[in-house]
Amino acid sequence: MNCSWHLCPFCGYLLNFKKKQEMFKEKDLQQIASYGMEEKDVINQIHEFEVGFPYLNVIEPAIPGKGIIQLQEGEIANLVRMYDEARNQLKILKFVPASGAASRMFKSLFSFYDALENGQDAGDFLEKNSDVKDFFNNLNRFAFFNALRQKLADDGHNPEALLAAGKYKTILDFFLTSSGMNYGNLPKGLLTFHSYPEGDSRTSVEEHLVEGALYAKGKENIVRLHLTVSPEHKKGFSELINKQKEIYENQFNIKLKVEFSEQKPATDMIAVDMENKPFRNNDGSLLFRPGGHGALIENLNDLKADIIFIKNIDNVVPDRFKDQTVLYKKALAGLLLATRKKTESLYNELKQDKDDQKIVDRVMNTIKNELFVIPPDDVQKAKTDTKAAWCMNILNRPLRVCGMVKNEGEPGGGPFWAENPDGSVSLQIVESSQIDLNDPEKKKIFDSLTHFNPVDLVCSTRDFEGNEYNLIKYRDPKTGFISVKSKDGKELKAQELPGLWNGAMSNWNTLFVEVPVLTFNPVKTINDLLRPQHAMRD
């Protein structure tokens, strides 16, 4: 038995637990309770800082023919038809994480603003920062330009005149700050992304409403959209959607039902100093930080639906490019339904004949070849009843079908074959931070990645009796992430929960499907809106 202090609950870890209890005063315990946590939860978080998170053992990248499915034209048509025939009987939901602030989109513009505030010459800055120069040179091509023009006009300004006079700070005042449009403080969902020939424009959240009408309409023509939002922005989302929803309901003959949720305080994580002791604010209170997008598995766990689409708030396109997105969303959903039907049939077959070796071996081969889960060695060598139990456990899990695009250098996670804690090997979406890139062999595996995760998921979260899975049971808690941040001039360590589509879904059944690059059009910086997939036509 390995009795190292961080693995054995009966030796050193208990001693450390006692010592850690001494860190907290009564007011600390009250603060911890206000987050909906217990003392042991925070002590466990500190323990994770001390021992760290292990790298994931990636075996090889998933590629077409070995982990990534490439659908043929006829297959796509059949899957779309299957989904369209079934969806009028289904409760369908579109889940969109929308709480992230858009401030990072404007990082370069804020730098320019600060430089102007400090008296730096605008011309010098623009010559050294082509992205800022491109922003101003193409200002009239952005979908928000008319709204900016109106804000300026209300105060007696004209954008063309301001540009000619080099009065960039005035433009930025009306664009970024509460003096005007306040874009520097809004979430991405409330920013105007696209313009249309009729003179209309849409925010990214409105594009999600339209997308929902095109592929996520369920029974009774209801389109359900669930947005995770920050508390300070909920009112803005609610007001915008209430103002616009009737337009889209009439246009698409649908009924829109939009719900909101916020990241739960109990998913926040304590911060520690560089010696792994609780970091304290200047007033002596403990510092807790949001647990990252992995915290949203709790929000997802509260939802009830037959099919759940997941897509990021900034990954939308105007109508002229939506056909491919809609086609593949339906195809992924059709594959989800077909796979779920097959896994349920296999599960019921085993339930009736779990002592039949031929049936058990056939089901295990199907799991290997179609669900892409390789059993641990001890299971493969086990008796028939043990194999049957393992197979039934694998079949009866949440299911996700994930679109994957060809890797064109975008930062982020990708599709891999990876070893799980139980010794099995399965398909996982893995971030670069989860891989030991100092290991030449792992670096070679990472560099040979051919596809990229665009966050394009279709999920089934109900068991074969129609009950919701407890999704928290299916995450790998050892896939968290630790980073170094600072506050009040002092360094600290921050911890994030297993990522929503990474470790939080580690023990889901997973299929990867190649989808066209055109279906992935994120907006990470403001100038991404100048790309042909987003910008107004000249």
C-alpha positions as CSV (number, residue, x, y, z in Angstrom):
1,M,0.0,0.0,0.0
2,N,1.4,3.4,-1.0
3,C,1.2,5.6,2.1
4,S,2.7,8.8,0.7
5,W,0.9,11.6,2.5
6,H,-1.1,12.8,-0.4
7,L,-2.4,9.4,-1.5
8,C,-3.2,7.7,1.8
9,P,-6.2,9.1,3.8
10,F,-5.1,7.2,6.9
11,C,-1.6,8.6,7.5
12,G,0.1,11.8,6.5
13,Y,-2.9,13.4,4.8
14,L,-4.9,13.3,8.0
15,L,-2.1,15.0,9.8
16,N,-1.9,17.7,7.2
17,F,-5.7,18.1,7.3
18,K,-5.5,18.8,11.0
19,K,-2.7,21.4,10.4
20,K,-4.7,23.1,7.7
21,Q,-7.7,23.4,10.0
22,E,-5.6,25.6,12.2
23,M,-5.2,28.1,9.2
24,F,-8.8,29.2,9.5
25,K,-10.4,31.5,12.0
26,E,-14.1,31.7,12.8
27,K,-14.6,34.6,10.3
28,D,-12.9,32.5,7.7
29,L,-15.3,29.6,8.3
30,Q,-18.2,32.1,8.0
31,Q,-16.8,33.3,4.7
32,I,-16.3,29.8,3.4
33,A,-19.9,28.9,4.4
34,S,-21.2,32.0,2.5
35,Y,-19.9,30.4,-0.7
36,G,-21.8,27.3,0.0
37,M,-18.7,25.3,0.9
38,E,-17.4,23.5,3.9
39,E,-14.0,23.7,5.5
40,K,-13.0,20.3,4.1
41,D,-13.7,21.5,0.5
42,V,-11.2,24.4,0.9
43,I,-8.6,22.2,2.6
44,N,-8.9,19.8,-0.4
45,Q,-8.3,22.7,-2.8
46,I,-5.2,23.7,-0.9
47,H,-4.1,20.0,-1.0
48,E,-4.3,20.2,-4.8
49,F,-2.1,23.2,-4.9
50,E,0.5,21.3,-2.8
51,V,0.6,18.1,-4.9
52,G,-0.3,19.6,-8.2
53,F,-2.2,18.0,-11.1
54,P,-0.6,15.2,-13.1
55,Y,-0.1,15.5,-16.8
56,L,-2.5,13.4,-18.9
57,N,-0.9,10.4,-20.6
58,V,-1.8,11.1,-24.2
59,I,-1.1,8.0,-26.4
60,E,-1.5,9.5,-29.9
61,P,-3.6,12.1,-31.6
62,A,-7.0,11.2,-32.9
63,I,-7.0,11.3,-36.7
64,P,-9.4,10.5,-39.6
65,G,-9.8,6.7,-39.7
66,K,-8.5,6.3,-36.1
67,G,-10.7,8.3,-33.8
68,I,-12.1,11.0,-36.1
69,I,-15.2,10.1,-38.2
70,Q,-15.4,11.6,-41.7
71,L,-19.0,11.6,-42.8
72,Q,-19.8,11.0,-46.5
73,E,-22.4,13.0,-48.3
74,G,-25.0,10.2,-48.2
75,E,-24.4,9.6,-44.5
76,I,-24.9,13.3,-43.8
77,A,-28.2,13.3,-45.6
78,N,-29.4,10.2,-43.7
79,L,-28.4,11.6,-40.3
80,V,-30.0,15.0,-41.0
81,R,-33.2,13.2,-42.0
82,M,-33.1,11.0,-38.9
83,Y,-32.7,14.1,-36.7
84,D,-35.4,16.1,-38.5
85,E,-37.9,13.2,-38.2
86,A,-37.2,12.9,-34.5
87,R,-36.9,16.4,-33.2
88,N,-40.5,17.3,-33.2
89,Q,-40.8,14.8,-30.3
90,L,-37.8,15.9,-28.4
91,K,-37.0,18.6,-25.9
92,I,-34.0,20.3,-27.4
93,L,-31.7,22.9,-25.7
94,K,-28.9,25.1,-26.9
95,F,-26.4,25.8,-24.1
96,V,-24.2,28.9,-24.6
97,P,-21.5,30.0,-22.1
98,A,-21.9,33.7,-22.3
99,S,-20.5,35.1,-19.1
100,G,-17.0,36.0,-20.4
101,A,-16.2,39.7,-20.6
102,A,-15.2,41.1,-24.0
103,S,-12.4,43.2,-22.6
104,R,-9.7,40.9,-24.0
105,M,-11.1,41.6,-27.5
106,F,-10.0,45.2,-27.0
107,K,-6.6,44.7,-25.3
108,S,-4.7,46.6,-28.0
109,L,-7.2,49.4,-28.1
110,F,-7.0,49.8,-24.3
111,S,-3.2,49.9,-24.7
112,F,-3.5,52.7,-27.2
113,Y,-6.0,54.6,-25.0
114,D,-3.5,54.4,-22.1
115,A,-0.7,55.5,-24.3
116,L,-2.7,58.6,-25.4
117,E,-3.6,59.3,-21.8
118,N,0.1,59.3,-21.0
119,G,1.0,61.7,-23.8
120,Q,2.5,59.2,-26.3
121,D,2.4,60.3,-29.9
122,A,-0.5,58.6,-31.7
123,G,1.5,58.3,-35.0
124,D,4.4,56.5,-33.4
125,F,2.1,54.0,-31.6
126,L,0.1,53.2,-34.8
127,E,3.2,52.6,-36.8
128,K,4.3,50.0,-34.2
129,N,0.8,48.4,-33.7
130,S,-0.7,47.4,-37.0
131,D,-3.8,45.9,-35.4
132,V,-4.8,49.2,-33.9
133,K,-4.0,51.0,-37.2
134,D,-6.2,48.4,-39.1
135,F,-9.1,49.0,-36.6
136,F,-9.2,52.8,-37.4
137,N,-8.6,52.3,-41.1
138,N,-11.6,50.0,-41.3
139,L,-13.8,51.6,-38.8
140,N,-16.7,52.0,-41.2
141,R,-16.7,48.3,-42.0
142,F,-17.6,47.2,-38.5
143,A,-21.3,46.3,-37.9
144,F,-21.4,48.6,-34.9
145,F,-20.2,51.7,-36.9
146,N,-23.7,53.2,-37.4
147,A,-24.3,53.0,-33.7
148,L,-21.0,54.6,-32.9
149,R,-21.7,57.3,-35.4
150,Q,-25.0,58.1,-33.7
151,K,-23.3,58.2,-30.3
152,L,-20.7,60.6,-31.6
153,A,-23.4,62.7,-33.4
154,D,-25.4,63.0,-30.2
155,D,-22.4,64.9,-28.7
156,G,-21.7,66.9,-31.8
157,H,-18.9,64.8,-33.3
158,N,-18.4,63.2,-36.7
159,P,-16.2,60.0,-37.0
160,E,-14.6,61.0,-40.3
161,A,-13.7,64.4,-39.0
162,L,-12.2,62.9,-35.8
163,L,-10.2,60.4,-37.8
164,A,-8.9,63.1,-40.1
165,A,-7.9,65.2,-37.2
166,G,-6.2,62.3,-35.4
167,K,-8.6,62.5,-32.4
168,Y,-8.5,58.8,-31.7
169,K,-9.0,59.2,-28.0
170,T,-12.4,60.8,-28.5
171,I,-13.5,57.8,-30.7
172,L,-12.2,55.4,-28.1
173,D,-14.0,57.3,-25.3
174,F,-17.3,56.8,-27.1
175,F,-16.6,53.2,-28.2
176,L,-15.0,51.6,-25.1
177,T,-16.3,53.6,-22.1
178,S,-19.6,54.4,-20.4
179,S,-19.4,57.8,-22.1
180,G,-20.8,56.1,-25.2
181,M,-21.3,52.5,-26.2
182,N,-19.3,51.0,-23.3
183,Y,-18.1,48.1,-25.4
184,G,-15.0,47.7,-23.2
185,N,-17.1,46.6,-20.3
186,L,-19.8,44.5,-22.0
187,P,-19.8,40.7,-22.6
188,K,-19.3,39.4,-26.1
189,G,-23.0,38.4,-26.4
190,L,-24.1,42.0,-26.3
191,L,-21.7,43.3,-29.0
192,T,-23.0,43.9,-32.5
193,F,-21.2,41.4,-34.7
194,H,-23.0,41.5,-38.1
195,S,-24.8,43.9,-40.5
196,Y,-27.3,43.0,-43.1
197,P,-28.2,44.6,-46.5
198,E,-31.6,45.8,-45.1
199,G,-29.7,48.0,-42.7
200,D,-30.4,45.6,-39.7
201,S,-27.6,44.4,-37.4
202,R,-27.3,41.6,-34.9
203,T,-25.4,40.9,-31.7
204,S,-23.8,37.6,-31.3
205,V,-26.5,36.4,-28.9
206,E,-29.1,37.3,-31.6
207,E,-27.2,35.1,-34.1
208,H,-27.5,32.3,-31.6
209,L,-31.3,32.8,-31.5
210,V,-31.4,32.6,-35.2
211,E,-29.2,29.5,-35.2
212,G,-31.5,27.9,-32.7
213,A,-34.5,28.5,-34.9
214,L,-32.7,26.8,-37.8
215,Y,-31.5,23.6,-36.1
216,A,-32.6,23.4,-32.4
217,K,-36.4,23.7,-32.8
218,G,-38.0,20.9,-30.8
219,K,-41.6,19.8,-30.1
220,E,-44.3,22.5,-30.2
221,N,-41.9,24.6,-32.3
222,I,-40.1,25.7,-29.1
223,V,-36.5,26.9,-29.3
224,R,-34.8,26.8,-25.9
225,L,-31.6,28.7,-25.3
226,H,-29.8,28.6,-22.0
227,L,-27.2,31.3,-21.4
228,T,-24.7,31.3,-18.5
229,V,-24.1,35.0,-17.7
230,S,-22.4,37.2,-15.1
231,P,-24.8,38.8,-12.6
232,E,-24.0,42.3,-13.7
233,H,-24.9,41.5,-17.3
234,K,-28.1,39.5,-16.9
235,K,-30.3,42.6,-17.1
236,G,-28.6,43.6,-20.4
237,F,-29.2,40.2,-22.0
238,S,-32.7,40.0,-20.7
239,E,-33.7,43.5,-22.1
240,L,-32.1,42.8,-25.5
241,I,-33.8,39.4,-25.9
242,N,-37.2,40.6,-24.7
243,K,-36.9,43.5,-27.2
244,Q,-36.0,41.3,-30.2
245,K,-37.5,37.9,-29.5
246,E,-40.9,38.6,-31.1
247,I,-39.1,39.6,-34.4
248,Y,-37.4,36.2,-34.6
249,E,-40.5,34.3,-33.4
250,N,-42.5,35.8,-36.2
251,Q,-39.8,35.4,-38.8
252,F,-39.2,31.7,-38.1
253,N,-42.6,30.6,-36.7
254,I,-41.1,29.6,-33.4
255,K,-41.6,30.1,-29.7
256,L,-38.4,31.3,-28.0
257,K,-37.7,30.3,-24.4
258,V,-34.5,31.8,-23.0
259,E,-33.2,30.9,-19.6
260,F,-30.2,32.3,-17.6
261,S,-28.0,30.9,-15.0
262,E,-24.9,32.2,-13.2
263,Q,-21.7,30.4,-12.1
264,K,-22.3,29.0,-8.7
265,P,-20.3,30.5,-5.8
266,A,-19.6,27.0,-4.5
267,T,-17.5,26.4,-7.6
268,D,-15.1,29.2,-6.8
269,M,-11.6,28.2,-5.7
270,I,-9.4,29.6,-3.0
271,A,-6.2,31.3,-4.0
272,V,-2.9,30.7,-2.2
273,D,0.4,32.4,-2.0
274,M,3.6,31.0,-3.4
275,E,4.0,28.8,-0.3
276,N,0.5,27.3,-0.7
277,K,-1.0,29.2,2.2
278,P,-4.3,30.9,1.8
279,F,-4.0,34.3,0.0
280,R,-5.6,37.1,1.9
281,N,-7.0,40.4,0.7
282,N,-5.9,43.6,2.2
283,D,-8.8,43.4,4.7
284,G,-7.7,40.0,5.8
285,S,-10.4,38.0,4.1
286,L,-9.7,35.0,2.0
287,L,-9.5,35.4,-1.7
288,F,-11.7,33.2,-3.9
289,R,-11.5,33.2,-7.6
290,P,-13.9,31.7,-10.3
291,G,-13.2,28.1,-11.1
292,G,-13.0,28.6,-14.9
293,H,-15.5,27.3,-17.5
294,G,-15.3,23.9,-15.9
295,A,-17.5,25.2,-13.2
296,L,-20.3,25.3,-15.7
297,I,-20.7,21.5,-15.5
298,E,-22.8,22.3,-12.5
299,N,-25.1,24.6,-14.6
300,L,-25.3,21.9,-17.3
301,N,-26.1,19.3,-14.6
302,D,-29.3,21.3,-13.6
303,L,-30.7,21.2,-17.1
304,K,-33.3,18.8,-18.4
305,A,-33.4,18.0,-22.2
306,D,-33.2,15.1,-24.6
307,I,-30.5,16.8,-26.7
308,I,-28.2,19.7,-25.7
309,F,-26.1,21.6,-28.2
310,I,-23.1,23.5,-26.8
311,K,-21.4,26.3,-28.6
312,N,-19.4,29.4,-27.6
313,I,-21.0,32.8,-27.7
314,D,-18.5,34.3,-30.2
315,N,-18.6,31.4,-32.7
316,V,-21.3,32.7,-35.1
317,V,-21.6,33.8,-38.7
318,P,-24.1,36.0,-40.6
319,D,-26.9,34.3,-42.5
320,R,-25.0,34.0,-45.8
321,F,-22.6,31.5,-44.2
322,K,-25.1,29.6,-41.9
323,D,-26.0,26.7,-44.3
324,Q,-22.9,24.6,-43.4
325,T,-23.3,25.2,-39.7
326,V,-26.9,24.1,-39.7
327,L,-26.2,21.0,-41.9
328,Y,-23.5,19.7,-39.7
329,K,-25.2,20.5,-36.4
330,K,-28.2,18.4,-37.6
331,A,-25.8,15.6,-38.8
332,L,-24.0,15.5,-35.4
333,A,-27.4,15.4,-33.7
334,G,-28.5,12.5,-36.0
335,L,-25.3,10.6,-35.2
336,L,-26.0,11.2,-31.5
337,L,-29.5,9.7,-31.8
338,A,-28.3,6.7,-33.8
339,T,-25.4,6.0,-31.3
340,R,-27.7,6.4,-28.3
341,K,-30.2,4.0,-29.9
342,K,-27.5,1.4,-30.5
343,T,-25.9,1.7,-27.1
344,E,-29.3,1.3,-25.5
345,S,-30.0,-1.9,-27.5
346,L,-26.6,-3.3,-26.6
347,Y,-27.2,-2.5,-22.9
348,N,-30.5,-4.2,-22.9
349,E,-29.0,-7.2,-24.7
350,L,-26.4,-7.6,-22.0
351,K,-28.9,-7.1,-19.3
352,Q,-30.7,-10.2,-20.5
353,D,-27.7,-12.4,-21.4
354,K,-24.7,-11.1,-19.4
355,D,-23.4,-14.6,-19.0
356,D,-23.2,-15.3,-22.7
357,Q,-19.5,-15.0,-23.6
358,K,-20.2,-14.5,-27.4
359,I,-22.6,-11.7,-26.7
360,V,-20.3,-10.0,-24.2
361,D,-17.3,-10.3,-26.5
362,R,-19.3,-8.9,-29.4
363,V,-20.5,-5.9,-27.3
364,M,-16.9,-5.3,-26.1
365,N,-15.6,-5.2,-29.7
366,T,-18.4,-2.7,-30.6
367,I,-17.4,-0.5,-27.7
368,K,-13.7,-0.6,-28.9
369,N,-14.5,0.1,-32.5
370,E,-17.5,2.4,-32.4
371,L,-17.4,4.1,-29.0
372,F,-13.6,4.2,-29.1
373,V,-13.0,3.0,-25.5
374,I,-10.2,0.4,-25.0
375,P,-10.7,-1.7,-21.8
376,P,-8.0,-2.0,-19.2
377,D,-5.8,-5.1,-19.4
378,D,-7.4,-6.6,-16.3
379,V,-10.9,-6.3,-17.7
380,Q,-9.9,-7.8,-21.1
381,K,-8.4,-10.8,-19.1
382,A,-11.4,-11.1,-16.7
383,K,-14.2,-13.5,-16.5
384,T,-17.4,-13.0,-18.6
385,D,-19.5,-11.5,-15.8
386,T,-16.8,-8.9,-15.0
387,K,-16.5,-8.0,-18.7
388,A,-20.3,-7.7,-18.9
389,A,-20.4,-5.4,-15.9
390,W,-17.7,-3.2,-17.4
391,C,-19.5,-3.0,-20.8
392,M,-22.8,-2.1,-19.2
393,N,-21.1,0.6,-17.2
394,I,-19.5,2.1,-20.3
395,L,-22.7,1.9,-22.4
396,N,-24.8,3.7,-19.7
397,R,-22.9,7.0,-19.6
398,P,-23.5,10.5,-20.9
399,L,-22.8,10.8,-24.7
400,R,-21.3,13.6,-26.7
401,V,-20.6,14.0,-30.4
402,C,-17.9,16.6,-31.0
403,G,-17.2,18.4,-34.2
404,M,-13.5,18.8,-35.0
405,V,-11.9,21.1,-37.6
406,K,-8.6,20.8,-39.3
407,N,-5.8,22.3,-37.3
408,E,-4.9,25.7,-38.8
409,G,-2.8,27.0,-35.8
410,E,-5.6,28.1,-33.5
411,P,-4.7,28.0,-29.8
412,G,-6.5,25.5,-27.6
413,G,-7.4,21.9,-27.2
414,G,-7.5,19.0,-29.6
415,P,-8.6,15.4,-30.0
416,F,-6.4,12.7,-28.5
417,W,-6.4,9.1,-27.4
418,A,-5.5,9.2,-23.7
419,E,-5.1,6.9,-20.8
420,N,-7.7,7.2,-18.0
421,P,-7.0,6.6,-14.3
422,D,-8.6,3.1,-14.5
423,G,-6.1,2.0,-17.3
424,S,-8.6,2.3,-20.1
425,V,-7.9,4.4,-23.2
426,S,-10.5,6.6,-24.8
427,L,-11.0,9.7,-26.8
428,Q,-10.4,13.0,-24.9
429,I,-10.3,16.7,-25.8
430,V,-7.0,17.8,-24.3
431,E,-5.5,21.2,-23.7
432,S,-1.8,21.8,-24.3
433,S,-1.4,22.6,-20.5
434,Q,-2.5,19.0,-19.7
435,I,0.5,17.6,-21.7
436,D,4.1,17.5,-20.6
437,L,5.6,19.3,-23.5
438,N,9.1,19.0,-22.0
439,D,8.9,15.3,-22.7
440,P,10.1,14.9,-26.3
441,E,7.8,12.0,-27.0
442,K,4.7,13.9,-25.8
443,K,5.8,17.0,-27.6
444,K,6.0,14.9,-30.8
445,I,2.5,13.6,-30.3
446,F,1.2,17.1,-29.6
447,D,2.9,18.5,-32.7
448,S,1.4,15.8,-34.9
449,L,-2.1,16.9,-34.1
450,T,-4.2,17.3,-37.3
451,H,-7.4,18.6,-35.8
452,F,-8.6,21.2,-33.3
453,N,-11.5,21.5,-30.9
454,P,-13.9,24.3,-31.9
455,V,-16.3,23.6,-29.1
456,D,-19.0,22.2,-31.3
457,L,-20.8,19.6,-29.1
458,V,-24.1,17.7,-29.2
459,C,-24.9,15.9,-25.9
460,S,-27.2,13.3,-24.5
461,T,-27.4,13.6,-20.7
462,R,-30.3,11.2,-19.9
463,D,-30.0,7.5,-19.1
464,F,-32.0,4.7,-20.8
465,E,-34.9,5.2,-18.4
466,G,-35.1,8.9,-19.1
467,N,-33.4,10.1,-15.9
468,E,-30.7,12.8,-15.9
469,Y,-27.2,11.6,-15.2
470,N,-25.4,13.2,-12.3
471,L,-22.8,14.7,-14.6
472,I,-20.5,15.5,-11.7
473,K,-19.8,11.8,-11.3
474,Y,-18.3,11.7,-14.8
475,R,-15.5,14.2,-14.5
476,D,-11.9,13.5,-13.7
477,P,-11.0,15.7,-10.7
478,K,-7.3,15.3,-11.4
479,T,-7.5,17.3,-14.6
480,G,-7.6,20.7,-12.9
481,F,-5.2,23.5,-13.7
482,I,-2.9,25.8,-11.7
483,S,-1.6,29.2,-12.9
484,V,0.3,32.1,-11.4
485,K,-1.6,35.4,-11.1
486,S,-1.2,38.6,-9.1
487,K,-3.3,40.8,-6.9
488,D,-2.4,44.1,-5.2
489,G,1.1,43.7,-6.4
490,K,1.5,40.2,-4.9
491,E,1.9,36.9,-6.7
492,L,-0.6,34.2,-6.1
493,K,-1.6,30.7,-7.4
494,A,-5.0,30.3,-8.9
495,Q,-6.7,27.0,-9.5
496,E,-9.3,26.1,-12.1
497,L,-11.7,23.1,-12.2
498,P,-11.4,20.5,-14.9
499,G,-12.4,22.2,-18.2
500,L,-16.0,21.9,-19.3
501,W,-15.3,19.9,-22.5
502,N,-11.9,18.5,-21.1
503,G,-11.8,16.9,-17.7
504,A,-15.4,17.7,-16.8
505,M,-16.5,15.3,-19.5
506,S,-13.6,12.9,-19.2
507,N,-15.8,9.9,-18.5
508,W,-18.5,10.5,-21.2
509,N,-18.7,8.4,-24.3
510,T,-17.2,10.5,-27.0
511,L,-17.3,10.6,-30.8
512,F,-15.2,13.0,-32.9
513,V,-16.5,14.1,-36.3
514,E,-14.7,16.2,-38.8
515,V,-16.6,19.4,-39.7
516,P,-15.8,22.1,-42.2
517,V,-13.5,24.9,-41.0
518,L,-16.2,27.4,-42.1
519,T,-18.3,26.3,-39.1
520,F,-15.6,27.7,-36.8
521,N,-15.4,31.5,-36.8
522,P,-14.5,32.7,-33.3
523,V,-14.0,36.4,-32.5
524,K,-11.1,36.7,-30.1
525,T,-10.0,40.2,-31.1
526,I,-12.0,43.1,-32.4
527,N,-10.3,42.8,-35.8
528,D,-11.6,39.3,-36.2
529,L,-14.8,41.0,-37.2
530,L,-13.1,42.2,-40.3
531,R,-12.6,38.7,-41.6
532,P,-14.8,37.9,-44.7
533,Q,-16.9,35.5,-42.6
534,H,-18.0,38.5,-40.4
535,A,-17.5,41.8,-42.1
536,M,-19.9,43.8,-44.2
537,R,-19.6,43.2,-47.9
538,D,-17.8,46.0,-49.7
